[in-house]
C-alpha cells in the first residue's frame, strides 16, 4: 500500500473522519455478524451494541467527507436528519 500524504488540513480532517467512520461501521458489522451466527445473546434486545446508531454515525461522517453537511438540497436535509437523530448519542 502506498501512503500519500495529505495536501492540506481539510484533507487531514477528511481522512480522520474516514478512519472513524470505518471503525464505527466495522464494530456495527461485527455485531450484525455475531447476531447472524449466534442469535439473540442478550436480554435487552438482539444486539450488544447500538448497531443502528453506529451505522448512522458512520454514514454521517461519510456524508461530512463528501460535503453533504453544507449541501442546501436533499443531501443536506438527509445529513441534518441523521445529525439530529444522533444528537446526544455519542
N, C-alpha and C positions, 0 to 999 in steps of 0.2 A: 504494500500500500504506500502510496506517495502522499505525504503530508504537504499541503500547500498553505503557506502562511496567510493569515487574513490580511486584506488590503487596508482595512480601516476599522474604527471602533464599532460601527454598525454591524460589520460582518462578524466581529468577535461576539457581539451580543446575540446575533442570529445563530451562530454556531453553538453558543452556550444554551440557547433555547432549544435547539435541535437535540442536543445531548439530553437535556432534562425531559423533553417530550418523549424521546425514545426510551428513557428509563421508566417513565410513568406507564407508557404503553406496554413495555416488557413485563412489568410487575402485574399489570392487569391481565395480559395474555397468559402469563404463567398461572394465575389464579383460575382463569377460564379453562385452561387445560387440566388443572388439578380437579376442578369440578367435573369435567367431562370424563375423567378416568375414575374418580373416587366417589362422585356424587356429593350429596349434601353432608358436609362433615362438621357443621356447627349448628348450635341450637337456635341461633338468631337469624338464620337465612342461609341461602345456598353458598355464599362466598365468605371467606375470612377477611377480605378487604373490600373497600368501596370501589368495585370494578367500574361501574358506570362513571363515577366521578373521576377516577383515574384516567379513563379513556377520554372523557370530555376535557380534562386538564391537558392531556397530550394534544388533543385536537386544537385547543385554544392556543397553545404555544406554537403549533404548526401554523395556525392562522396568523399569528403575530409575525412569524418569519416571512410569510407570504404577503404581509401588509393588509390583511383583512381588517385589522383594528383601526385603520384610517380610511377604509373604503366607505363612501357615503351611500352605496347602493345595497343590494340584497346581502352581499357578503358581510358588510359592516353590521347589518341587522342580525345575522346569524352569530357573528362574533359577540355582539352586545348581549344577546340572549344567553349564550353559553357563559360569558363572564358574569352576568347577573345570577345565573343559576349557581355558579361556583363561589360566589361571594361569601366569604366567611368559612368556606370549606377547608382550604389548605392551611 
